[in-house]
Amino acid sequence: LDEALAADARTISVRGEGELKIAPDVAIVSLQVRTRAKDAKAAQKSNAEEMARVGKVLRGEFGLEAKEIQTSGLSVNPDYRYDRDGKRTLLGYEALHSLTARVKKLDKVGELLDKLPSGKAGDERAVLLQGVSFDSDKRREHETEALGLAMANAQARAAALASFAKKGLKGVLR
């Protein structure tokens, strides 16, 4: 135990920080295709047809590969209306298909959004934009680089503290 306390007395604990600012090279477009119909099968069929139209735009007109388009959710649910007395009436079914598309041509994102089929309130079919975010295809490489900067920063801090204590550094313990 005395040996452990002595080792702790000769320990410098520091925290390092590393930060990179990079320009995005990919846009992630999140969409949702919503369709409504009297029964679940019809809602699902209508949704598949609308998804085919969206896919035609994404793959055909903008050249996205299948791996750049991912489904993030799919559901078919009853659609009810509630009256003032709390009585519910089944209006039909709603099918929702959520997807994300990775668009590498950032200057084409606005044009892509304009080309997607759109609907108005109350339509049986609609493509809803959930949002656009930006990222980098080299995220992991940048994260590794930031970790290297953080370690260099921590080492510089530890060296400064050791110098103030008129001691040296023997390496990283943990």
C-alpha positions as a Python dict, from the first residue, in 0.01 Angstrom:
ca = {
    (1, 'L'): (0, 0, 0),
    (2, 'D'): (286, 240, 83),
    (3, 'E'): (438, 163, -256),
    (4, 'A'): (110, 251, -431),
    (5, 'L'): (87, 581, -240),
    (6, 'A'): (447, 661, -332),
    (7, 'A'): (368, 593, -701),
    (8, 'D'): (62, 819, -680),
    (9, 'A'): (277, 1095, -527),
    (10, 'R'): (500, 1081, -838),
    (11, 'T'): (207, 1093, -1081),
    (12, 'I'): (98, 1389, -1290),
    (13, 'S'): (-259, 1371, -1417),
    (14, 'V'): (-351, 1587, -1716),
    (15, 'R'): (-621, 1608, -1976),
    (16, 'G'): (-545, 1669, -2343),
    (17, 'E'): (-765, 1825, -2606),
    (18, 'G'): (-751, 1799, -2982),
    (19, 'E'): (-983, 1969, -3225),
    (20, 'L'): (-1009, 1977, -3602),
    (21, 'K'): (-1237, 2186, -3816),
    (22, 'I'): (-1307, 2027, -4149),
    (23, 'A'): (-1530, 2110, -4442),
    (24, 'P'): (-1809, 1859, -4500),
    (25, 'D'): (-1787, 1644, -4809),
    (26, 'V'): (-2125, 1472, -4785),
    (27, 'A'): (-2484, 1577, -4709),
    (28, 'I'): (-2719, 1337, -4533),
    (29, 'V'): (-3072, 1400, -4657),
    (30, 'S'): (-3340, 1248, -4432),
    (31, 'L'): (-3677, 1185, -4595),
    (32, 'Q'): (-4003, 1022, -4505),
    (33, 'V'): (-4253, 886, -4754),
    (34, 'R'): (-4605, 894, -4608),
    (35, 'T'): (-4906, 734, -4772),
    (36, 'R'): (-5263, 682, -4657),
    (37, 'A'): (-5526, 437, -4773),
    (38, 'K'): (-5842, 262, -4654),
    (39, 'D'): (-5660, -61, -4566),
    (40, 'A'): (-5306, -155, -4461),
    (41, 'K'): (-5226, -345, -4781),
    (42, 'A'): (-5325, -51, -5001),
    (43, 'A'): (-5128, 193, -4782),
    (44, 'Q'): (-4819, -27, -4807),
    (45, 'K'): (-4860, -70, -5185),
    (46, 'S'): (-4902, 304, -5236),
    (47, 'N'): (-4595, 364, -5021),
    (48, 'A'): (-4387, 122, -5228),
    (49, 'E'): (-4496, 303, -5546),
    (50, 'E'): (-4401, 642, -5401),
    (51, 'M'): (-4067, 501, -5280),
    (52, 'A'): (-4001, 380, -5635),
    (53, 'R'): (-4052, 737, -5758),
    (54, 'V'): (-3814, 869, -5491),
    (55, 'G'): (-3561, 598, -5579),
    (56, 'K'): (-3581, 693, -5945),
    (57, 'V'): (-3486, 1050, -5856),
    (58, 'L'): (-3208, 951, -5616),
    (59, 'R'): (-3053, 677, -5830),
    (60, 'G'): (-3157, 772, -6181),
    (61, 'E'): (-3129, 1148, -6186),
    (62, 'F'): (-2861, 1199, -5921),
    (63, 'G'): (-2659, 879, -5959),
    (64, 'L'): (-2670, 767, -5596),
    (65, 'E'): (-2569, 406, -5541),
    (66, 'A'): (-2787, 165, -5343),
    (67, 'K'): (-2536, 169, -5054),
    (68, 'E'): (-2582, 547, -5025),
    (69, 'I'): (-2957, 509, -4958),
    (70, 'Q'): (-3061, 345, -4632),
    (71, 'T'): (-3398, 273, -4480),
    (72, 'S'): (-3410, 401, -4123),
    (73, 'G'): (-3770, 305, -4045),
    (74, 'L'): (-4080, 143, -4188),
    (75, 'S'): (-4426, 120, -4033),
    (76, 'V'): (-4793, 76, -4117),
    (77, 'N'): (-5035, 205, -3851),
    (78, 'P'): (-5408, 260, -3817),
    (79, 'D'): (-5515, 622, -3857),
    (80, 'Y'): (-5789, 723, -3615),
    (81, 'R'): (-6000, 1035, -3568),
    (82, 'Y'): (-6127, 1109, -3218),
    (83, 'D'): (-6447, 1305, -3160),
    (84, 'R'): (-6523, 1529, -2861),
    (85, 'D'): (-6666, 1237, -2662),
    (86, 'G'): (-6343, 1038, -2704),
    (87, 'K'): (-6499, 797, -2952),
    (88, 'R'): (-6249, 691, -3215),
    (89, 'T'): (-6323, 623, -3580),
    (90, 'L'): (-6084, 432, -3805),
    (91, 'L'): (-6010, 650, -4107),
    (92, 'G'): (-5772, 404, -4271),
    (93, 'Y'): (-5403, 326, -4249),
    (94, 'E'): (-5087, 526, -4279),
    (95, 'A'): (-4760, 380, -4410),
    (96, 'L'): (-4435, 558, -4327),
    (97, 'H'): (-4098, 478, -4484),
    (98, 'S'): (-3803, 680, -4352),
    (99, 'L'): (-3472, 687, -4533),
    (100, 'T'): (-3142, 867, -4548),
    (101, 'A'): (-2947, 944, -4862),
    (102, 'R'): (-2575, 1032, -4860),
    (103, 'V'): (-2522, 1296, -5129),
    (104, 'K'): (-2159, 1362, -5220),
    (105, 'K'): (-2232, 1644, -5464),
    (106, 'L'): (-2305, 1916, -5208),
    (107, 'D'): (-2384, 2172, -5477),
    (108, 'K'): (-2669, 1947, -5600),
    (109, 'V'): (-2857, 1906, -5268),
    (110, 'G'): (-3103, 2190, -5337),
    (111, 'E'): (-3171, 2062, -5687),
    (112, 'L'): (-3229, 1711, -5550),
    (113, 'L'): (-3481, 1841, -5296),
    (114, 'D'): (-3663, 2031, -5570),
    (115, 'K'): (-3691, 1716, -5786),
    (116, 'L'): (-3838, 1492, -5515),
    (117, 'P'): (-4212, 1431, -5544),
    (118, 'S'): (-4393, 1653, -5297),
    (119, 'G'): (-4745, 1678, -5171),
    (120, 'K'): (-4981, 1919, -5003),
    (121, 'A'): (-5157, 1887, -4669),
    (122, 'G'): (-5426, 1623, -4689),
    (123, 'D'): (-5268, 1438, -4983),
    (124, 'E'): (-5280, 1060, -4975),
    (125, 'R'): (-4909, 1057, -5069),
    (126, 'A'): (-4631, 1286, -4958),
    (127, 'V'): (-4252, 1297, -4942),
    (128, 'L'): (-4154, 1489, -4633),
    (129, 'L'): (-3809, 1637, -4579),
    (130, 'Q'): (-3698, 1552, -4225),
    (131, 'G'): (-3373, 1747, -4251),
    (132, 'V'): (-3031, 1781, -4406),
    (133, 'S'): (-2709, 1737, -4208),
    (134, 'F'): (-2347, 1742, -4317),
    (135, 'D'): (-2061, 1502, -4248),
    (136, 'S'): (-1733, 1375, -4385),
    (137, 'D'): (-1663, 1041, -4548),
    (138, 'K'): (-1323, 1063, -4376),
    (139, 'R'): (-1471, 1100, -4025),
    (140, 'R'): (-1270, 811, -3873),
    (141, 'E'): (-942, 943, -4014),
    (142, 'H'): (-1019, 1289, -3877),
    (143, 'E'): (-1112, 1143, -3535),
    (144, 'T'): (-778, 958, -3524),
    (145, 'E'): (-596, 1279, -3614),
    (146, 'A'): (-781, 1465, -3336),
    (147, 'L'): (-681, 1192, -3088),
    (148, 'G'): (-317, 1243, -3187),
    (149, 'L'): (-354, 1618, -3127),
    (150, 'A'): (-512, 1547, -2786),
    (151, 'M'): (-226, 1319, -2686),
    (152, 'A'): (35, 1575, -2794),
    (153, 'N'): (-152, 1839, -2595),
    (154, 'A'): (-162, 1614, -2285),
    (155, 'Q'): (210, 1538, -2316),
    (156, 'A'): (293, 1909, -2343),
    (157, 'R'): (86, 1983, -2032),
    (158, 'A'): (248, 1699, -1838),
    (159, 'A'): (597, 1816, -1943),
    (160, 'A'): (517, 2171, -1830),
    (161, 'L'): (394, 2048, -1489),
    (162, 'A'): (700, 1823, -1445),
    (163, 'S'): (927, 2113, -1536),
    (164, 'F'): (763, 2337, -1275),
    (165, 'A'): (822, 2062, -1016),
    (166, 'K'): (1182, 2028, -1139),
    (167, 'K'): (1114, 1664, -1233),
    (168, 'G'): (1121, 1467, -1555),
    (169, 'L'): (872, 1243, -1732),
    (170, 'K'): (924, 870, -1777),
    (171, 'G'): (621, 794, -1993),
    (172, 'V'): (250, 743, -1983),
    (173, 'L'): (120, 511, -1710),
    (174, 'R'): (-240, 518, -1824),
}
